Amino acid sequence: MTATHTSHASPASRASRTSLGSLSVSPLSLGGNVFGWSADEAESFAVLDAYVAGGGNFIDTADVYSAWVPGNEGGESETVIGNWLASRGNRSDVVIATKVGAHPAYKGLSAATIKSAVDASLTRLRTDYIDLYYTHFDDESVEVAEFLTALNDLVQAGKVREIGASNISARRLEESLAFSDREGLARYVALQPHYNLVSRDTYEGELADVAARNGVAAVPYYALASGFLTGKYRPDTAVDSVRSESAARHLSTDRGIRVLQALDTVAAAHEAEAATVALAWLAARPTVAAPIASARTVAQLPALLALADVTLTEVELNLLNEASA
């Protein structure tokens, strides 16, 4: 397949972009998990339009979003994004990442499952190529040779440009990278770990070391800990959100309180929001290319996009490191 991939982004937003293999991505990846869930199509279109207008170009979704919602079957987020791409005619201006392995109809990473799932995703996204295709959860019942060969076939066919891994152990990531290198096949360029100021051991250590040694960029999910790191969750404060229960649990930990206090201090120094500082800390961590954060409304976007404009000092980074240790 021959495709032309151009960008109409402003010089400023292009200057701050990071490379993931052949892809050039903005500092913030927009999470698409809310599309077709807590944001309907009109709200999702508005968020997507505002994100792109703000210089963003990196949209993250998965074929399983949002199968957990009663009445949904998975693929709702991809469908919304596909409709948006078709209505805006801007496919070549954005980097679309999606995932395989968790959709109720396409579970696991067998070669047959991957090849069926990618076609279903392409149909929903209304495109003929996916920029970044992740294995959503490792499937240890399948040898790395099988799923990497299947993913390589998709790259060779032009259906996928680059591949990545999410929710994978250090051992299996290393094994996968070694296999790709040995066989000359498509190689993971990105890793999507659970990583934020109140969840550091989910990435730091062996997994981060494998990524660093092999030049794999991290694109962390739960970058704002389900909204906790926006600072809107405080003791004795109720928040109306579908994720409020998982976010508010951090208030019961000493670390959660310490992190909020440190975020308040640094945010005040920059006249920024806590969410911006939390994302800036993550973006400054070794191997991290672009944190993922979602916005249900346009009003939530400015604090996320401001990540590109905030550079934390060593003193500020150390304060946040110590609070989150």
BELLIN-V20925 format. One record per residue. RES is the residue in one small letter. PHI is phi in whole degrees, -180 to 180 (999 if undefined). OMEGA is omega in whole degrees, -180 to 180 (none if undefined). D_LAST is the distance of its C-alpha to the last C-alpha in whole Angstrom. Layout:
# BELLIN-V20925
res->[RES | RES]
phi->[PHI | PHI]
omega->[OMEGA | OMEGA]
d_last->[D_LAST | D_LAST]
This chain:
# BELLIN-V20925
res->[m | t | a | t | h | t | s | h | a | s | p | a | s | r | a | s | r | t | s | l | g | s | l | s | v | s | p | l | s | l | g | g | n | v | f | g | w | s | a | d | e | a | e | s | f | a | v | l | d | a | y | v | a | g | g | g | n | f | i | d | t | a | d | v | y | s | a | w | v | p | g | n | e | g | g | e | s | e | t | v | i | g | n | w | l | a | s | r | g | n | r | s | d | v | v | i | a | t | k | v | g | a | h | p | a | y | k | g | l | s | a | a | t | i | k | s | a | v | d | a | s | l | t | r | l | r | t | d | y | i | d | l | y | y | t | h | f | d | d | e | s | v | e | v | a | e | f | l | t | a | l | n | d | l | v | q | a | g | k | v | r | e | i | g | a | s | n | i | s | a | r | r | l | e | e | s | l | a | f | s | d | r | e | g | l | a | r | y | v | a | l | q | p | h | y | n | l | v | s | r | d | t | y | e | g | e | l | a | d | v | a | a | r | n | g | v | a | a | v | p | y | y | a | l | a | s | g | f | l | t | g | k | y | r | p | d | t | a | v | d | s | v | r | s | e | s | a | a | r | h | l | s | t | d | r | g | i | r | v | l | q | a | l | d | t | v | a | a | a | h | e | a | e | a | a | t | v | a | l | a | w | l | a | a | r | p | t | v | a | a | p | i | a | s | a | r | t | v | a | q | l | p | a | l | l | a | l | a | d | v | t | l | t | e | v | e | l | n | l | l | n | e | a | s | a]
phi->[999 | -109 | -139 | -102 | -115 | -116 | -136 | -110 | -70 | -66 | -55 | -64 | -72 | -66 | -63 | -96 | -80 | -119 | -92 | -120 | 61 | -87 | -94 | -118 | -121 | -75 | -65 | -118 | -95 | -84 | -74 | -101 | -65 | -82 | -69 | 81 | -124 | -87 | -121 | -78 | -63 | -64 | -64 | -64 | -59 | -64 | -65 | -62 | -61 | -69 | -62 | -67 | -62 | -84 | 100 | -80 | -143 | -119 | -111 | -111 | -147 | -158 | -67 | -82 | -70 | -125 | -64 | -77 | -85 | -53 | 94 | -93 | -125 | 99 | 95 | -62 | -65 | -59 | -64 | -61 | -63 | -61 | -65 | -65 | -58 | -67 | -75 | -95 | 62 | -120 | -53 | -77 | -93 | -125 | -103 | -104 | -111 | -139 | -136 | -128 | 123 | -121 | -62 | -53 | -92 | -138 | -90 | 91 | -124 | -66 | -57 | -65 | -64 | -60 | -71 | -77 | -64 | -65 | -66 | -66 | -65 | -60 | -64 | -66 | -78 | 56 | -144 | -108 | -152 | -110 | -71 | -137 | -116 | -97 | -78 | -70 | -135 | -63 | -121 | -73 | -79 | -116 | -66 | -60 | -59 | -70 | -76 | -71 | -65 | -64 | -66 | -62 | -60 | -67 | -65 | -63 | -81 | 84 | -81 | -136 | -93 | -138 | -122 | -145 | -128 | -133 | 51 | -135 | -78 | -58 | -63 | -71 | -65 | -62 | -62 | -66 | -64 | -64 | -64 | -60 | -65 | -67 | -95 | 71 | -102 | -52 | -125 | -58 | -105 | -139 | -129 | -111 | -100 | -77 | -160 | -166 | -63 | -109 | -147 | -93 | -74 | -76 | -135 | -63 | 110 | -62 | -64 | -63 | -65 | -63 | -61 | -64 | -64 | -106 | 68 | -96 | -87 | -93 | -126 | -69 | -100 | 52 | -61 | -111 | 52 | 57 | 101 | -59 | -80 | -77 | 87 | -80 | -92 | -135 | -54 | 66 | -121 | -92 | -123 | -87 | -155 | -67 | -110 | -63 | -66 | -70 | -74 | -68 | -63 | -69 | -68 | -88 | -112 | -61 | -64 | -57 | -67 | -60 | -65 | -59 | -64 | -66 | -62 | -60 | -63 | -71 | -61 | -63 | -65 | -101 | 51 | -123 | -88 | -57 | -60 | -62 | -67 | -61 | -72 | -66 | -61 | -63 | -63 | -85 | -74 | -56 | 78 | -76 | -98 | -161 | -67 | -102 | -144 | -108 | -132 | -83 | -133 | -61 | -63 | -82 | -73 | -53 | -64 | -77 | -66 | -66 | -48 | -68 | -105 | -114 | -115 | -83 | -79 | -61 | -62 | -67 | -62 | -66 | -60 | -69 | -61 | -69 | -65 | -96 | -67]
omega->[176 | 180 | 177 | -178 | -178 | 178 | 177 | -178 | 178 | 178 | -178 | -178 | 177 | -176 | -176 | -177 | -177 | 180 | 169 | -172 | -179 | -176 | 176 | -171 | 179 | -174 | 179 | 173 | -178 | 180 | -178 | -177 | -178 | -177 | -177 | 177 | 179 | 174 | 178 | -174 | -179 | 178 | -180 | 178 | -179 | 178 | -180 | 178 | -178 | 178 | 180 | 178 | 179 | 177 | 180 | 178 | -169 | -174 | -175 | 176 | 177 | -178 | -178 | -179 | 0 | -176 | -178 | -179 | 179 | -179 | 177 | 180 | -176 | -180 | -178 | 179 | 178 | -179 | 178 | -180 | 178 | 178 | 178 | 179 | -179 | -177 | -178 | 180 | -173 | -173 | -175 | -179 | -176 | 177 | -178 | 175 | 172 | -170 | -179 | 172 | -176 | 178 | -177 | -179 | -177 | -177 | 177 | -173 | 174 | -179 | -179 | 180 | -180 | -176 | 175 | -176 | -177 | 180 | 177 | 178 | 179 | 179 | -179 | -179 | 178 | -180 | 178 | 175 | 174 | -176 | -177 | -175 | -178 | 161 | -168 | 176 | 177 | 178 | -173 | 174 | -179 | 177 | 180 | 180 | -177 | -175 | 178 | 175 | 178 | 179 | 177 | 177 | 179 | 177 | -180 | -180 | -180 | 180 | -178 | 180 | 179 | -179 | 179 | -180 | 174 | 176 | -178 | 179 | 177 | -178 | -178 | 176 | 179 | 179 | -179 | -180 | 180 | 179 | -180 | -180 | -177 | -175 | -179 | -179 | 175 | -172 | 177 | 176 | -176 | 178 | -179 | 180 | 169 | -173 | 175 | -176 | 178 | 175 | -177 | -177 | 175 | 177 | -176 | -177 | -171 | -178 | 178 | 179 | 178 | 179 | -178 | -179 | -173 | 177 | 178 | -178 | 178 | 177 | -168 | 171 | -170 | -176 | 179 | 176 | 179 | 177 | -179 | -175 | 171 | -180 | -178 | 177 | -180 | 177 | 178 | 177 | 179 | 179 | 179 | -179 | 178 | -178 | -172 | -177 | -179 | 180 | -173 | -178 | 180 | 178 | -178 | 180 | 177 | -179 | 179 | 180 | 178 | -178 | 178 | -180 | 179 | 178 | 179 | -179 | -177 | 180 | 179 | -180 | -178 | -173 | -177 | 177 | -180 | -179 | -180 | -179 | 179 | 179 | 179 | 176 | -179 | -179 | -179 | -178 | 179 | 177 | -175 | 180 | -176 | 175 | 176 | 173 | -178 | 177 | 179 | -180 | 178 | -178 | -179 | -173 | -174 | -180 | 180 | -179 | -179 | 174 | -176 | -175 | -177 | 175 | -177 | 177 | 178 | 179 | 180 | 178 | 179 | 178 | 180 | 178 | -177 | 180 | -175 | -177 | none]
d_last->[48 | 48 | 46 | 45 | 42 | 42 | 40 | 41 | 38 | 38 | 37 | 34 | 33 | 34 | 33 | 29 | 29 | 28 | 29 | 29 | 32 | 35 | 33 | 32 | 29 | 28 | 25 | 24 | 25 | 27 | 26 | 30 | 29 | 30 | 33 | 36 | 34 | 32 | 34 | 38 | 40 | 41 | 37 | 36 | 38 | 37 | 34 | 35 | 37 | 35 | 32 | 35 | 36 | 33 | 33 | 31 | 32 | 30 | 30 | 28 | 30 | 31 | 34 | 33 | 32 | 33 | 35 | 33 | 35 | 38 | 41 | 39 | 39 | 37 | 37 | 37 | 35 | 37 | 40 | 39 | 37 | 41 | 43 | 41 | 41 | 45 | 46 | 44 | 45 | 42 | 41 | 41 | 39 | 36 | 34 | 34 | 31 | 32 | 31 | 33 | 33 | 32 | 35 | 37 | 40 | 38 | 36 | 35 | 35 | 39 | 41 | 43 | 40 | 39 | 42 | 43 | 40 | 40 | 43 | 42 | 39 | 42 | 44 | 42 | 40 | 44 | 43 | 44 | 41 | 37 | 35 | 32 | 32 | 29 | 30 | 28 | 27 | 28 | 31 | 31 | 35 | 36 | 36 | 34 | 38 | 39 | 36 | 36 | 40 | 40 | 37 | 39 | 42 | 41 | 40 | 44 | 45 | 43 | 42 | 38 | 37 | 34 | 32 | 28 | 26 | 24 | 22 | 23 | 22 | 21 | 25 | 27 | 25 | 26 | 30 | 30 | 30 | 32 | 35 | 35 | 35 | 38 | 40 | 40 | 38 | 36 | 33 | 29 | 28 | 25 | 23 | 21 | 18 | 16 | 13 | 11 | 9 | 8 | 9 | 8 | 9 | 13 | 13 | 11 | 13 | 17 | 18 | 16 | 18 | 21 | 21 | 21 | 23 | 26 | 25 | 24 | 23 | 20 | 21 | 18 | 19 | 18 | 16 | 16 | 15 | 19 | 19 | 17 | 15 | 19 | 18 | 22 | 20 | 20 | 21 | 25 | 25 | 27 | 26 | 29 | 27 | 28 | 24 | 23 | 23 | 20 | 18 | 19 | 17 | 14 | 16 | 16 | 12 | 11 | 8 | 10 | 12 | 10 | 9 | 13 | 14 | 12 | 14 | 17 | 17 | 17 | 19 | 22 | 22 | 23 | 25 | 23 | 22 | 18 | 19 | 20 | 17 | 14 | 17 | 17 | 13 | 14 | 17 | 16 | 14 | 16 | 19 | 18 | 22 | 22 | 20 | 22 | 22 | 25 | 27 | 30 | 32 | 33 | 31 | 28 | 28 | 28 | 25 | 24 | 26 | 25 | 22 | 25 | 26 | 22 | 21 | 18 | 18 | 16 | 15 | 14 | 12 | 10 | 10 | 8 | 6 | 5 | 6 | 4 | 0]
